[in-house]
Amino acid sequence: MPNVHYIAHDGNETVLEVEPGNNLMMAAVFEGIREIEGICGGCLSCATCHVYVDAAWADRLPQPSADELRMLDEVAAERRPNSRLSCQIEMREDLAGIVVRMPDHQS
């Protein structure tokens, strides 16, 4: 099963196996990664699952939708060019090893 490297703002890394088809936010929330809140449950309405996708992986993801871009305007931490909402990143086999970094706060 493909894995995801979640790196907290303090450098602490958690590696999780994520079933293809699941999104990165749900995997993190179910495993108790506190840096990803996911308050809306993945409904694209809260921006509390904000992550920074490492550059090596950014081009492998689909472009963010207009709705995701609007929600990224609402993130609590610094928005960067590689900012994404982890609820919108669906795990696929070709994303095995993806690295996402979490900001120091979500809300």
N, C-alpha and C positions, 0 to 999 in steps of 0.2 A: 504494500500500500504506500502511496506517495506521502512524503512528510513535508512539514512546514516548519521553518525556523522563526519563532517569534522572539524578538529581542527587545527587552524593556529598555527604557531610557537610561537605566543604571548599568546596562550591559548584561544583565542576567538573561540567559537564553533558555528557552523551553522549546523542545522539538516534539511535535505531535504528528502522529499518523492521521491523515484526513482522507476519508472515503471520497473518491471522485463523485462529483455531483453535490457534495456539501459545500457550504461556503466557509471561508476562513473565520468569520465572526462567530458562527455557531460552534465550531470546533473549539475555539478559544474559551467561549463562555461555558460550555459544558465541561471543560477541563479546569475551570477555575482560574483562568488567567485574568487577574483583576484589572490589568491595564486596558482591557477592552470591555467596555460596559455593555454595549448592545442593548440599550434601554428599550428600543422599539421592537426588538426581536427580529430585526432584519427587514423591516417594512420600508426602509429608505425614508425615515421621517425624523431621525434624531441626530445623526452625525457623531454618535458616541462609540463608533467602532473604527475611528480614523487610524490609519497606518501610513507609514512611508515605505513604499516598495523599493527594494534595492534596485539600482540601475540595471543590473544584469538581467533582471526579470521584467522590467517595466514594458519592454516592447513585445513581450509574449502575451500580455493581457489585452483583451478587447478594450477599445477606447471607452472611457466613462460615458454613460448616457447623460442627456441633458438634465435629468432629475438628479443624478449623482453629482454633477457639476454644481447644481444649485445647492445641494446639501453640503458640499465641500466649502461653500461660502460661509457656512455656519459653524465650522469646526472651532473648538475652544482653543486648541494649540495652534502653533504656526502652521499655516498652509504652505506647502512646498510644491514644486512641479511634480514630484513623485507621490503626492498625497492621493490616497484612495480610501474608500470605505470598504472595510473587509467583508461586509455583508454582500458586497457586489462582486467579490472575487470567488468564483466557483472553482473548486479544486478539479484539476484534470491530471492525468498521468504525466503529461509533458511539463507540468509545473512542479514535479517532485524536486524537493530541495529549495523551493522558493524561500526567500528571506524577506520578512517584513519587520520593520522597527516601529515601536509604539511611542507616541509622544508622552511627555511627562504628565499630562492630564487630558481627560476627555470632556469633562463638563465643569 
